[in-house]
Amino acid sequence: MFAISPKTVRKLITTGKMKAVKIGIEYRISDKELERFAAENETTGE
């Protein structure tokens, strides 16, 4: 779905650019949040 590394996802979460819930040592990101993030960061591929 996304071509970004786990390290980048963690950075987005810790900087507040992506919302997630931490359960134990793992982060959980809702489908709604992924859709929001994708829409806000969409590229045209040009």
C-alpha positions as CSV (number, residue, x, y, z in Angstrom):
1,M,0.0,0.0,0.0
2,F,2.7,2.5,1.0
3,A,6.3,2.5,-0.2
4,I,7.8,3.8,3.1
5,S,10.0,2.0,5.6
6,P,9.0,1.1,9.1
7,K,11.5,3.6,10.4
8,T,9.8,6.4,8.4
9,V,6.4,5.3,9.8
10,R,7.7,5.5,13.4
11,K,9.1,9.0,12.7
12,L,5.7,10.1,11.3
13,I,4.0,8.8,14.4
14,T,6.5,10.3,16.9
15,T,6.3,13.7,15.2
16,G,2.5,13.6,15.2
17,K,2.1,13.5,11.4
18,M,0.4,10.1,11.6
19,K,-1.9,9.0,14.5
20,A,-1.4,5.5,16.0
21,V,-2.0,3.6,19.2
22,K,0.9,1.8,20.8
23,I,0.0,-1.7,22.1
24,G,3.0,-3.2,23.9
25,I,5.9,-2.7,21.5
26,E,3.8,-2.4,18.4
27,Y,2.0,0.6,16.8
28,R,-1.5,0.1,15.4
29,I,-2.8,2.5,12.7
30,S,-6.4,2.6,11.8
31,D,-7.7,2.2,8.3
32,K,-9.3,5.6,8.5
33,E,-5.9,7.2,9.5
34,L,-4.1,5.4,6.7
35,E,-6.7,6.8,4.2
36,R,-6.4,10.3,5.7
37,F,-2.6,10.2,5.5
38,A,-2.7,8.8,1.9
39,A,-5.1,11.5,0.8
40,E,-3.0,14.3,2.3
41,N,0.2,13.0,0.8
42,E,-1.0,11.9,-2.6
43,T,1.4,12.2,-5.5
44,T,0.4,12.3,-9.2
45,G,3.3,10.1,-10.3
46,E,4.4,12.7,-12.9
